[in-house]
Amino acid sequence: MKRTLQKIAFFFEMRSFGVCAWWATKLGIQTNKVRLGFIYATCIGLGSPLIPYLIMAWILEHKHYFQFKSKKRSIWEL
């Protein structure tokens, strides 16, 4: 039982820390402050911020599907 819980915790730790690190780099602040913000928001919001957090984690995991940027080619690259 304990080993199964450790595997589940490890899985979520590997997936979840990417969201906080991404927001921290975008906002230019420390990662631990973003993590504390999510923890406080989850406690105050009675767990409701977990839904957008999990959505953001899923989007970051599959972000290669959402990149529609095309490079503009110059006439010299034709």
Backbone bond lengths (Angstrom), bond angles and torsions (degrees), N, CA, C in turn:
res aa  C-N    CA-C-N  psi(-1)  N-CA   C-N-CA  omega(-1)  CA-C   N-CA-C  phi
1 M - - - 1.451 - - 1.535 110.83 -
2 K 1.338 115.22 -44.64 1.461 119.73 -177.99 1.532 110.75 -65.29
3 R 1.321 116.70 -38.64 1.465 121.30 179.80 1.525 111.09 -65.23
4 T 1.320 117.16 -38.83 1.462 121.62 178.49 1.521 110.45 -64.52
5 L 1.317 117.09 -42.63 1.464 120.59 178.14 1.528 111.48 -64.54
6 Q 1.333 116.57 -36.64 1.459 119.85 177.68 1.522 110.99 -66.00
7 K 1.331 117.36 -39.36 1.459 120.58 177.44 1.520 111.44 -64.31
8 I 1.334 116.62 -42.23 1.468 120.70 178.88 1.518 109.91 -64.74
9 A 1.320 117.69 -45.01 1.467 121.03 179.56 1.524 110.66 -62.48
10 F 1.321 117.61 -41.92 1.462 121.01 179.42 1.525 110.83 -63.49
11 F 1.340 116.95 -41.51 1.465 121.11 178.53 1.523 110.90 -59.22
12 F 1.329 117.13 -48.21 1.463 119.88 -178.48 1.526 112.21 -70.26
13 E 1.322 117.86 -32.71 1.458 119.97 176.70 1.527 110.96 -65.05
14 M 1.313 117.33 -41.79 1.463 120.68 -179.35 1.525 111.12 -67.52
15 R 1.308 117.98 -34.47 1.461 121.59 -178.52 1.526 112.45 -83.44
16 S 1.315 117.68 -38.38 1.458 120.36 -169.46 1.522 113.86 -79.97
17 F 1.305 118.67 -29.84 1.457 118.62 -175.72 1.517 112.38 -69.65
18 G 1.299 118.73 -18.14 1.451 121.00 177.97 1.517 112.99 -66.64
19 V 1.317 117.46 -33.65 1.464 121.73 179.95 1.528 109.99 -66.00
20 C 1.308 116.92 -47.97 1.459 120.33 -179.11 1.524 111.44 -65.30
21 A 1.313 116.96 -39.97 1.466 120.23 179.10 1.524 110.61 -65.83
22 W 1.337 117.03 -38.98 1.465 120.19 179.12 1.524 110.46 -64.34
23 W 1.335 116.88 -46.70 1.468 120.04 179.08 1.531 110.63 -63.43
24 A 1.317 117.27 -38.56 1.467 120.32 -179.08 1.525 110.81 -64.06
25 T 1.324 118.15 -41.35 1.461 119.53 178.83 1.524 111.19 -69.58
26 K 1.322 117.23 -36.89 1.472 120.20 178.38 1.521 111.62 -66.73
27 L 1.333 116.79 -38.88 1.460 120.76 -177.52 1.522 112.96 -89.36
28 G 1.326 117.31 -13.90 1.461 121.27 179.03 1.523 113.22 74.60
29 I 1.330 117.38 33.50 1.460 121.03 178.82 1.528 108.86 -125.82
30 Q 1.333 115.85 176.04 1.455 120.49 -178.38 1.534 110.86 -74.10
31 T 1.319 115.17 147.21 1.466 120.70 -177.42 1.524 111.82 -64.80
32 N 1.328 117.02 -38.17 1.470 118.27 -177.76 1.526 112.01 -65.37
33 K 1.331 118.35 -28.50 1.469 120.55 177.12 1.527 110.76 -69.62
34 V 1.324 116.89 -36.40 1.464 120.11 176.69 1.526 109.90 -67.35
35 R 1.313 116.38 -42.41 1.474 119.90 178.57 1.525 111.19 -61.91
36 L 1.333 116.65 -43.97 1.459 119.33 177.51 1.522 111.31 -62.75
37 G 1.319 116.68 -37.49 1.467 120.07 177.20 1.520 112.05 -61.31
38 F 1.333 116.69 -43.10 1.464 119.62 177.26 1.530 111.18 -66.05
39 I 1.312 117.39 -38.39 1.467 119.95 179.41 1.521 110.16 -65.21
40 Y 1.331 117.48 -46.54 1.458 120.42 179.08 1.528 111.51 -64.24
41 A 1.328 116.74 -41.51 1.469 119.64 178.97 1.523 111.41 -64.17
42 T 1.321 116.62 -35.64 1.460 119.95 178.54 1.523 111.01 -68.51
43 C 1.315 117.07 -40.09 1.470 120.14 178.64 1.525 111.12 -67.89
44 I 1.327 117.11 -43.33 1.460 120.78 -178.87 1.523 111.00 -71.60
45 G 1.319 116.34 -40.29 1.463 120.77 -177.34 1.512 114.29 -87.34
46 L 1.330 117.37 11.44 1.467 123.26 178.00 1.527 112.57 54.74
47 G 1.319 116.43 40.13 1.456 121.26 174.72 1.512 115.33 90.65
48 S 1.316 118.59 -6.75 1.466 119.76 -176.89 1.533 113.69 -66.80
49 P 1.333 121.84 -30.50 1.472 119.62 176.87 1.524 114.12 -67.74
50 L 1.304 118.08 -10.09 1.463 119.84 178.07 1.526 111.77 -67.42
51 I 1.315 117.26 -31.31 1.469 119.87 -179.29 1.522 111.07 -65.21
52 P 1.353 119.69 -52.93 1.478 117.81 176.51 1.525 112.68 -62.49
53 Y 1.336 117.30 -32.95 1.460 120.90 178.77 1.523 110.56 -62.86
54 L 1.319 117.45 -45.20 1.460 120.93 179.23 1.527 111.17 -67.44
55 I 1.324 117.34 -34.67 1.470 120.72 175.79 1.523 109.88 -64.29
56 M 1.340 117.02 -44.32 1.462 120.26 178.15 1.524 111.11 -63.24
57 A 1.322 117.14 -38.94 1.468 120.07 178.23 1.518 110.47 -63.40
58 W 1.337 117.16 -40.71 1.464 120.45 179.17 1.529 110.63 -65.96
59 I 1.328 117.00 -41.58 1.467 120.46 179.55 1.517 110.47 -64.50
60 L 1.337 117.60 -42.92 1.460 119.94 178.51 1.520 111.66 -64.87
61 E 1.320 116.92 -33.02 1.454 120.48 178.21 1.528 111.73 -69.62
62 H 1.331 116.92 -31.15 1.461 122.50 -176.99 1.528 111.77 -116.26
63 K 1.316 117.47 30.67 1.459 120.29 -174.78 1.521 113.54 -66.34
64 H 1.306 118.54 -18.48 1.468 119.54 178.60 1.527 110.92 -68.11
65 Y 1.327 117.98 -20.02 1.463 120.26 176.45 1.525 112.28 -79.59
66 F 1.329 117.31 -20.81 1.454 121.93 -174.51 1.518 114.24 -100.31
67 Q 1.301 119.12 1.50 1.458 121.21 -178.95 1.520 109.24 -90.78
68 F 1.320 114.76 107.92 1.453 120.31 -178.62 1.517 111.94 -110.71
69 K 1.313 116.91 13.29 1.456 120.28 -179.11 1.523 109.79 -70.84
70 S 1.296 115.15 130.40 1.466 118.78 175.87 1.522 108.00 -114.18
71 K 1.295 115.06 138.46 1.458 119.33 178.80 1.513 109.27 -71.65
72 K 1.290 114.55 134.45 1.457 118.57 173.93 1.515 107.88 -81.86
73 R 1.276 114.98 125.62 1.456 119.46 -177.91 1.521 108.76 -97.40
74 S 1.284 114.74 140.92 1.452 119.14 177.20 1.527 109.76 -86.12
75 I 1.258 115.03 170.37 1.462 119.22 -179.25 1.525 111.33 -66.51
76 W 1.335 117.05 -22.61 1.447 120.69 -178.07 1.527 112.28 -78.47
77 E 1.311 118.20 -15.21 1.461 121.59 -178.90 1.523 112.96 -93.81
78 L 1.309 118.44 -0.73 1.459 120.56 -178.13 1.477 113.21 -71.63
